[in-house]
């Protein structure tokens, strides 16, 4: 059954912007590789499951911070296609916690006018998690505030291969000619075409890897790697990353 709640406009009140940040040079789209839950738990003598549960704090801080600063989109790397290689217990724990988070936060997300988007393949998700995710997507579909894009059972190579397959099918059916295939045609067939450009990619925990995340979308993104572990990531850490982004001269391949 489709949710019956009406779409809502985003709330207008917001705290003052961090004085270090220039409101004219804010990124439009931030993507985050959320890493470090396990190491955070290990340092405190906790289980990996407790680390993943603590990671929900970072999700809330990132969403609230980006919304308060008026960003257009936030993409969160929640579960990769490679993460299925983890133990069955850890995978089940991750999806159980995801469902718990959605059920706990969905009403506030909706009240804030946030639209939730999905990147990935839903057919392999556990039934409960898929049901909760679909409810959240349907409930927020008409909202006009910030987009929160959740990459779940996601791999960027698979996304690009999917776009190529769609182009082949369209060409075979006569909907597009080979000479019309360009970057725009590929971008239009990504999971969330309207957010095909990332301005700032943040990775927590200090790891210097992209991990098969948004390879097309981050072509000219600024990359900030922070040693902060994901459960400790907060609005101050988000502002630190944006301040570093604003300190750079984005040339997009040109000269200063």
N, C-alpha and C positions, 0 to 999 in steps of 0.2 A: 504494500500500500504506500502511495506517495505521501510525504508529509504535507499537512494542510496549512502550516504556518506561512504567512505572507512574507515576501521578500522585504528586507529592511534596508534603509539607508545607513551608512556608517555614522557612528557617533562623532560629533564634531569636536568635543573637548579633547585637549591634549596637553600634557605637561610642557614646560618650556624646553626648547631644543638645547642640547649640550652646547655650551658657548664655543667649543672648539670647532663646531661644524658649520659649514656654509650652506644655508638652505637652498641656495641656487645651484649647488653642485652635488646634490644628493643622488645616489644611485637609484635607478628606477626598479631594478630587479637584482635581488641578492639571492645567491644559492649557497647552501651550507652542507658540507659533509660532516655529519654529527658523529664524532669519533672520540673514544676514550672512556666509555661507560665501564668496561671491564677493568681497565687499569685504575680507575677511580675507586672501584669497589675493592680491588686487591690492596691498594694502599691503606684502606680503612679496615681491612680484615673482614670484608663483607662478601657475599656471594655475587656472582655475575648478574643474577636475577635482580638483586637489590640495586646493583649499579644501573641496570636498564630502567628500573622504576624511578631511580633518582634522575635519570636523563629527561624525564618528563618536565622537570623544572626548566631545563634549557629550552625545551620546545616552547613552553609558555613565555619565557623571557624573550625569545627571539620573535615570536608572533606579536607580543605586546609592544616590544620596542619598535619593530618595523611599522606597525600600524600607527603608533603614536607619532612617528616621524614622517608619516604620509607616503611611504613607499608604495609602489604599484603592485609589486609581486615579491613573494618569498618562496623559494623552492627548497624543500628539506629532503635529504637523502635518508630515507627511513629503513629500507631493506633492499639489498641488491640481489640480482639473480645468482650471484656467487655466494650469498649468505646462506643458501640452502645447504651448503657443505658443512655448516655448523651442526652440533649435536641436535638430535630431535628434541631433547628437553629444552635446549636454549631457544630453538626456533619456535616451539610451542609457547614458551614463556614470552617471547617477543610479541607474538600475535595476541596472546591473552592480555598483555599490558596495553597493546595498541587499542584493543576493543574497550578496555577499561577507560583509557584516556578519552576516546571519542565519546563514550556515554557520559563521562563526567564533564567534558568541556564543550560539547556541541551546542548547547543552548546559549552559552556566552559567546561563542564564535559567531553564531547566527545573530545575536543581539548587537554585535559590533559591526554587522554588515559585511563580514568576511565571506568570500566565496571560496570553497575548497575545490581544488582540481586534482586530478589523478594522472600520474605518469606510470606506465607499466602494464603488466598483463594480470588481470584480476582472476583468470580462470584457475590459477593454481593456489589462490589464497584459501585458508581454512574458511569453512562456511560461516562461522560466527563473525569473523573479522570482515569478510566480504559483505555480509549483511549490514553490519554497523557502518562500514565505509560507504556503501550505497545510500544508506539513510542520510548520512552527513552530506554527501554530494547532492542528493535530491533536495534536502532541506535548504541548502545555501545557494542553489543554482541561480536564483534570480537576484542575489545580492550584488551591490554595486561598489563595495569598498575594496580593500586589498584582496588580491588573490593569494591563497596559500596552496601551493602545489606540492603534493605529497608523492615522492618517488618511491614506489613500493613494488617489490618483485620487478625491479627496473634494472636495465643495463643499456648503456648508450649505444653500444655496437648493435644490439638487437633493435633499438629504436631506429637507427639509421638504415639497417637492413629492411625493417618493416616499411619505411618510407620508400626505399628503392623498389620493394615488391609492389607497393601500391602504384608507383609510377609505371612499372611494367604492365600491371593489369589495366591501368588507364590507357596506356599506349595501345595495348592489344585490342581494347574496346573502342579505339578511335577517339577517346576523349582528350588526348594530348598527342602532339607530334613530337618525335625525338628531338627536333631542333628547338622545341619550346621548353625542354628540360633544363632548368637553370637552378641557381641557389634558392630563388624564391619558391620554385616548384617543390624542392625538397623540404624547405622550411614549412611550407603549408601542410605537409603530411607528417609532421612531428606530432607527438602526443598533445602538446598544448601550443599550437602554432603562434598564438598572439604573444607568447613569451619566449620567442626563439633567440633572444639576445640577453645574455647575462652581463651585468655591469661589474659585479663584485662576487667572487667566489671565496668563501671562508672555509678553511678546514681546521678543526680543533685537534688537539692532542699532539701537535708538532710533526705529524707524519707528512712527508713530502711526496704525496701521491694523489693522482686524480681519481683512481679506482673506478674507471669506466662510468664516469658521471658526466652527463651533459657535454659530451665531446664536441658536438656541433655548436651548442649554444654558448660555450665559453671561449670561442675563437679569439675574441679580443677582450675578454674579461680581465680585470685586475685580480690577482690572487694574493690573499693574505692567509698565512699559516700562523696560528697562535698555539703556544704550548698549553693553553688552558684545556683541561679535560671537559668533555661535554656537560656533565652534571653541574660544573662550576661556571658554565657560560651564562652570563647575565647581560643586562642592558648596557652596563659599563663596558664589558668586553665587546659588545656589538658596536658601541660608539668608538672604541679604540680602533676597530677594524675599518670603520667608515672614515675616521680621521686619517688613517694611513692611505686609504683609497683617494681621499681628496688631496693628499700631499703629492700625489703622482701626476705626471703630465701624460695624459692619454693621447697618443699620437696616431693610433690605428694604422701603423705602418708608414706614416709620413714623417717628416722632419719637424723639429720644433720651430 
